[in-house]
């Protein structure tokens, strides 16, 4: 994805059972990546890569290649 391709209806990608979405926090005004993962019985979600720059978040988003990449960052 590029900055020119990013829009409200083009900010997701699915890999396996993971849905990755680029979002913006209303409180902090920072961009981040949300991952939602489901194995059909349970759901888990986690957020990472909080940045002021949408371009930096898109770069991180483009580097994601497998499911549970953001989930695996949970403490």
Buried (B, 14 or more C-beta within 10 A) or exposed (E): BEEEEBEEEEBEBEBEEBBBBBEEEEEEEBBBBBBBBEEEEEEEBBBBBEBEEBEEBBBBBEEBEEBBBBBEEEE
